[in-house]
Amino acid sequence: MSRIGNNPVKIKEGVSVEVKNKTVHVTGPKGALTIDLPWGINAKVEDSFVIVTRENDDKPTKSLHGTIRSLIANAVHGVAEGYEKVLEIVGVGYRAKKEGRNVSIALGLNHPVVVEPDESVELDIPDETTIVVRGIDKQKVGEWAAKIRALKKPEPYKGKGIRYKGEYIRRKSAKTVEST
């Protein structure tokens, strides 16, 4: 019995959900997303809820039941309100600036790193040490935030690099030389 999969997904106001040919189409004020249903999983819209059911109790079907329900819930939330991840740039001389749709980031290299996002996400620079990744697809927002963070991961000695807002970096002490 799937605890998550059996919970119905509440459809928010302004969002429409339609199920056709094993595909769930979710449209809202921010955009539209589609989710393909795997074999053995069905979805139907009743009143203002989406109900996800499974055809049998095989192990693969049971494991996908809650996952598909969560993907539909994330799509409903995304097209209604959207998702965002905030990244902080820490380090002397490390900064970001917006150039059209692209973002140029100075990370102590001999050239600035230019990040060109695809159409599913939007990069915003409120100040030169903060990058905000916004979009309607939770997976794409997280993926682009991780790609930007991977350009210069925070290092444990001084804490310099790109980190998620609120991320704790475990600090190490500098190596000492024993004098004898």
Secondary structure, 3 states (H helix, E strand, C coil): CCCCCCCCEECCCCCEEEEECCEEEEEECCEEEEEECCCCEEEEEECCEEEEEECCCCHHHHHHHHHHHHHHHHHHHHHHCCEEEEEEEECCCCEEEEECCEEEEECCCCCCEEECCCCCEEEECCCCCEEEEEECCHHHHHHHHHHHHHCCCCCCCCCCEEEECCCCCCCCCCCCCCCC
